Amino acid sequence: MSYLKPLITLSYWFTVTPPPFLAPVFLVLGIALAVLLIAGIVIKWFAYKKRGNPPLHRVFSRLGRVCLTISLLGLLLYFFSYEQTMLVSARFWWLLLFAAAIVWTVFIILDILKRYPVEKQALAEKQAREKYLPK
């Protein structure tokens, strides 16, 4: 458990010249960011395909946007951590990115739970009304 001890010290998180990540941690972090980037691209593509269903398009578009944004910012931090750039490679940026990802995702999920059923019902009613209208 001695390898977890630095995680609870402020000097580990708030030093402007941190030591480099361990190789396995750096590799896993890079793979996770690449997977998140690919997931964001796939979700945005799926949102594009669901343009005929506006509520579903909106849900996938927002989820894809959060995945793409967090992964691109993470890859930027990954590059600066690799180069060991002073101040920009500080560990607190990773904490800030992780917190932003969590908060953004929670807000999106809460909005989906609140608005998606209402929008889906409104779309069904609109389609039922338009079924009988001349084209």
C-alpha positions, 0 to 999 in steps of 0.5 A: 500500500506504500504506492498509494501513500503519495496520492493523499499528499498535497505536494503530489497533486500541487507541485508544478514540476511533478515526477513522470508517471510510471510506465504502466500508468502512462500506458493505461492512461493513454489507452483510456484516452484513445478509447474515449476518443474513439467512443466519442467519434462513434457516438457522434456518428450514431447521433448523426444517423439518428437525425430523424429522431430529435430526442435521441439525436440530442442525447447521443450528440451531447454524450458524444460531445462530452467524450470528445472534449474530455478525451481531446483535453486529456490527450493534450494533458497527456502530451504535456505530461510526456514532455514534462512541461513545467506547470502544464504537466501538474497533476492538479490538471488531471484532477480538474479534468476528471472532476469536470468530466464527472460533473458534466456527465452527471448534468447530462444524465440528469437532463436526459432522465428529466427531458427525454421522456417528455420529448419522446412523448411529444414526438410520438404525439406529433407523428400521430397528428401528422399521420393524418395530414396531407403531404 
